[in-house]
């Protein structure tokens, strides 16, 4: 009987109901992604305001399982959540570096997100790519931050069949608090890069100002304050933080 109840509680529609009503919620749902999936964080890219981005990543399948396939798919999205660049079957080496500037983005001066999926014909446990993204502002040295949250997945052995999303849960109520574990005394200003990892709109508040994000969309919010708390209906609305202080840029997640 207990085994049956556990199975029922792990059904996707039951998890959605639990999350919506905040009853034993599952904040990160990877129940169905334990084998044969490539799971990706949503990485940030910026080519706006003198920014350029670099992505450094490893051949995880080869590193962990001696898999010689060496192929990835990279998908780039606008801040509105629309796919704007889709790179398929890209050959990689053990260590890889990709520069994302206006030339790479076909002249786009903006920001958004991207994902990476490793491909293979072999059957293995799932892997998660949470590698490093670097940001250069006004041609200064890159500042690096590792991946933030797992947001989507593809089967390792199928190409473009289906992308699994909605890994991060949400509630019907704006009752989730995320306090950034840093004070910003002395900072000139802060930019919060927020991305909606859910399949439906999310709502949130910062300093009592109301915001919303449509599915897969992103937004940069500029603030000048000592402490930052985000109240939302997303269970893990964790931002990437761009902290400007004199001539120094620091990038991290909260």
Secondary structure, 3 states (H helix, E strand, C coil): CHHHHHHHHCCHHHHHHHHHHCCCCCCECCCCCCECEEEEECEEEECCCCEEEEEEEECHHHHHHCCCCCEEEEEEEECCCCEEEEEEEEECCCEEEEEECCCCCCCCCCEEEEEEEEECCCCCECEEECCEEEEEECCCCCEEEECCCEEEEEECCCCCCCEECCCECECCCCCEEEECCCCCCCCCEEEEEEECCCCCCEEEEECCEEEEECCCCEEEEEECCCCCEEEECECCCCCEEEEEECCEEEEEEC
